[in-house]
């Protein structure tokens, strides 16, 4: 079920194996976008709140060295994430907007929209990075009020840890992958850490539906 992807994939980055050498350049704080391939038919353009399934490669702009490849990491599975809500770095959130399923882009991202002054792992501080992204699918995001209603068992317009746990257990069991209690407890702690903004022990409808007014 898509709602699980939203909760589980907290930080992911993006695509298609391709060798290139990118020069470090001044980007004036914006993402430089180059369309590598665009299908003739575009069934749906990605927008904030959409659930994206994509592959991607990440490179350092200064020397072209690769620091990430979704085709070799995590058993080579494409990544699921919700666009525009901070599950990927800001430069990817910006650069993937408006993409069609099957489209490929090269995104050159300044450090301010990537890993910043501290860097991350193999990415040094203040580094411009380049991602090649291939979007495989675009679908309506999972964080709908209908899904909230299914989880809100006592209908008090908020989600307790017990309600979220019950929902996740049912979803994993339906998917044929039941897990033990420590797994759910760790997952729920992470969900509440990232979604319970006022730290009152429940996730309100407002906290849950963080992009509900985008199209108004």
SULWO-V446776 format. One record per residue. RES is the residue in one small letter. SS is DSSP state (H for helix, E for strand, C for the rest). NEAR is the number of other ideal C-beta (glycine too) atoms within 12 Angstrom. Layout:
RES:SS:NEAR ; RES:SS:NEAR
//
This chain:
x:C:23 ; x:H:26 ; x:H:32 ; x:H:29 ; x:H:28 ; x:H:40 ; x:H:37 ; x:H:32 ; x:C:33 ; x:C:24 ; x:C:19 ; x:C:35 ; x:C:43 ; x:C:44 ; x:C:42 ; x:C:27 ; x:C:18 ; x:C:26 ; x:C:14 ; x:C:22 ; x:C:16 ; x:C:30 ; x:C:17 ; x:C:23 ; x:C:16 ; x:C:14 ; x:C:26 ; x:C:12 ; x:C:16 ; x:C:19 ; x:C:31 ; x:E:28 ; x:E:27 ; x:E:21 ; x:E:22 ; x:E:24 ; x:E:21 ; x:C:20 ; x:C:20 ; x:C:9 ; x:C:11 ; x:C:17 ; x:C:16 ; x:C:21 ; x:E:22 ; x:C:37 ; x:C:25 ; x:C:28 ; x:C:29 ; x:C:37 ; x:E:37 ; x:E:49 ; x:E:32 ; x:E:44 ; x:E:35 ; x:E:46 ; x:E:37 ; x:E:43 ; x:E:37 ; x:E:34 ; x:C:34 ; x:C:21 ; x:C:19 ; x:C:22 ; x:C:22 ; x:E:30 ; x:E:29 ; x:E:35 ; x:E:29 ; x:C:35 ; x:C:25 ; x:C:17 ; x:H:22 ; x:H:18 ; x:H:9 ; x:H:13 ; x:C:18 ; x:C:28 ; x:E:41 ; x:E:35 ; x:E:41 ; x:E:40 ; x:C:43 ; x:C:27 ; x:C:31 ; x:C:23 ; x:C:36 ; x:C:37 ; x:C:35 ; x:H:28 ; x:H:38 ; x:H:44 ; x:H:35 ; x:H:32 ; x:H:43 ; x:C:47 ; x:C:29 ; x:C:24 ; x:C:40 ; x:E:30 ; x:C:27 ; x:C:28 ; x:C:36 ; x:E:32 ; x:E:39 ; x:E:33 ; x:E:45 ; x:E:38 ; x:E:44 ; x:C:30 ; x:H:30 ; x:H:23 ; x:H:27 ; x:C:40 ; x:C:32 ; x:C:21 ; x:C:14 ; x:C:13 ; x:C:19 ; x:E:22 ; x:C:17 ; x:C:18 ; x:E:30 ; x:C:23 ; x:C:16 ; x:C:20 ; x:C:34 ; x:C:38 ; x:E:49 ; x:E:47 ; x:E:52 ; x:E:42 ; x:E:51 ; x:E:37 ; x:E:46 ; x:E:30 ; x:E:27 ; x:E:32 ; x:E:25 ; x:C:24 ; x:C:34 ; x:C:34 ; x:C:37 ; x:C:25 ; x:H:19 ; x:H:17 ; x:H:27 ; x:H:31 ; x:H:20 ; x:H:22 ; x:H:40 ; x:C:26 ; x:C:19 ; x:C:14 ; x:C:13 ; x:C:16 ; x:C:21 ; x:E:28 ; x:E:40 ; x:C:24 ; x:H:26 ; x:H:21 ; x:H:29 ; x:H:37 ; x:H:28 ; x:H:21 ; x:H:32 ; x:H:37 ; x:H:25 ; x:H:22 ; x:H:29 ; x:H:24 ; x:H:16 ; x:H:14 ; x:C:17 ; x:C:8 ; x:C:16 ; x:C:15 ; x:C:22 ; x:C:12 ; x:H:14 ; x:H:11 ; x:H:18 ; x:H:28 ; x:H:19 ; x:H:19 ; x:H:29 ; x:H:32 ; x:H:20 ; x:H:21 ; x:H:33 ; x:H:30 ; x:H:17 ; x:H:24 ; x:H:33 ; x:C:24 ; x:C:16 ; x:C:13 ; x:C:13 ; x:C:16 ; x:C:21 ; x:C:27 ; x:E:34 ; x:E:24 ; x:H:24 ; x:H:22 ; x:H:25 ; x:H:38 ; x:C:29 ; x:C:26 ; x:C:29 ; x:C:20 ; x:C:10 ; x:C:18 ; x:C:11 ; x:C:5
//
